[in-house]
Amino acid sequence: MSMVMEEEVKRWTAKRKAALVTEIIQGKTTVAEASRAFDMPPSEIEEWVDEAKRGMENALRAKPLDVREQYERQIKELQEAYGEAMLELRARKKLASLLGEEDK
């Protein structure tokens, strides 16, 4: 790992996260190696990489979205997914009641 990452990390600032994600993207380290080195779950580091990719994609757009627009879009997508899940749950309950498989 680079000099930025060699010191013991007490707090993961945006600058440190960016340095680690950059090393992963450049192939200098892997998520698994970083996970072991910093005793962190790989999923957390993968989230940082995903966030960085989304930020990079937005920065390269002809008309970048501001942070508020990004969050509003994400909230809308999550609300739609929640609504779909609720509809499916209601449909399953209705089917179960029609088939006589009541919850006990």
PyMOL commands that set and color helices and strands:
alter all, ss='L'
color gray80, all
select helices_A, chain A and resi 3-6+14-25+31-38+42-59+67-98
alter helices_A, ss='H'
color red, helices_A
deselect
rebuild
show_as cartoon
